[in-house]
C-alpha cells in the first residue's frame, strides 16, 4: 500500500482522485461478484477496494476501519479456539 501511496502522491490531485476511485471501485465490484462466485475471494477484494478508496474518501476510511476491526476479532476467536487448553 505504501508503494501505491508514493506513486499516487506524485500525480496532480484530480488525476490521483480519478485513479484512486477507478481502481478502488474495480476491486470493490470484483469483491461483490466474489461473494456470489466460488472462484473469487470476495472479502479480500472488498477489503482491498475499501483500503484503496480510503486513501481519498472519508466514508471508505471508516468502513475500512470497521472491517479491519471485525477481521481482527474473527482472527482472535480462531486463535483462541486452537490455543492449547490449560489443565
C-alpha positions as CSV (number, residue, x, y, z in Angstrom):
1,X,0.0,0.0,0.0
2,X,2.9,2.3,0.6
3,X,4.2,1.9,-3.0
4,X,0.7,2.9,-4.2
5,X,0.6,5.9,-1.9
6,X,4.1,7.0,-3.1
7,X,3.0,6.6,-6.8
8,X,-0.2,8.5,-6.3
9,X,1.4,11.3,-4.4
10,X,3.4,12.3,-7.5
11,X,0.2,12.8,-9.5
12,X,-1.9,16.0,-9.5
13,X,-4.9,15.8,-7.2
14,X,-7.7,15.5,-9.9
15,X,-5.8,12.7,-11.6
16,X,-5.0,11.0,-8.3
17,X,-8.6,11.2,-7.2
18,X,-9.9,9.7,-10.5
19,X,-7.3,6.9,-10.5
20,X,-8.0,6.0,-6.8
21,X,-11.7,5.9,-7.4
22,X,-11.4,3.8,-10.5
23,X,-9.0,1.2,-9.0
24,X,-10.9,1.1,-5.7
25,X,-14.3,0.6,-7.3
26,X,-13.0,-2.0,-9.7
27,X,-11.7,-4.1,-6.7
28,X,-14.9,-3.4,-4.8
29,X,-17.0,-4.7,-7.7
30,X,-14.8,-7.8,-8.1
31,X,-15.3,-8.4,-4.4
32,X,-19.0,-8.1,-4.6
33,X,-19.0,-10.5,-7.5
34,X,-16.7,-12.8,-5.5
35,X,-19.4,-13.1,-2.8
36,X,-21.5,-14.9,-5.4
37,X,-18.9,-16.7,-7.5
38,X,-16.9,-19.5,-5.8
39,X,-13.6,-18.8,-7.6
40,X,-13.0,-15.2,-6.4
41,X,-12.2,-14.5,-2.7
42,X,-14.9,-11.8,-2.2
43,X,-13.9,-10.5,1.2
44,X,-10.3,-10.0,0.3
45,X,-11.2,-7.9,-2.8
46,X,-13.8,-5.9,-0.8
47,X,-11.2,-5.0,1.9
48,X,-8.6,-4.2,-0.8
49,X,-11.0,-2.0,-2.7
50,X,-12.0,-0.2,0.6
51,X,-8.3,0.2,1.5
52,X,-7.6,1.9,-1.8
53,X,-10.7,4.1,-1.6
54,X,-9.8,5.1,1.9
55,X,-6.8,6.9,0.5
56,X,-9.2,9.6,-0.7
57,X,-12.6,9.1,0.8
58,X,-13.6,9.5,4.4
59,X,-16.6,7.1,4.3
60,X,-14.3,4.4,2.9
61,X,-11.8,5.1,5.7
62,X,-14.5,4.5,8.3
63,X,-15.8,1.3,6.6
64,X,-12.2,0.0,6.2
65,X,-11.5,0.6,9.9
66,X,-14.7,-1.2,10.9
67,X,-13.9,-4.1,8.6
68,X,-10.4,-4.5,9.9
69,X,-11.6,-4.4,13.5
70,X,-14.2,-7.2,12.7
71,X,-11.5,-9.2,10.9
72,X,-9.2,-8.8,14.0
73,X,-12.0,-10.1,16.2
74,X,-12.5,-13.1,14.0
75,X,-8.8,-13.9,13.9
76,X,-8.7,-13.6,17.7
77,X,-11.6,-16.1,18.1
78,X,-9.9,-18.5,15.7
79,X,-6.6,-18.3,17.6
80,X,-8.4,-18.8,21.0
81,X,-10.1,-21.9,19.5
82,X,-6.8,-23.5,18.6
83,X,-5.0,-22.4,21.7
84,X,-3.9,-25.3,23.9
85,X,-6.1,-25.6,26.9
86,X,-4.6,-25.4,30.4
87,X,-5.2,-28.3,32.8
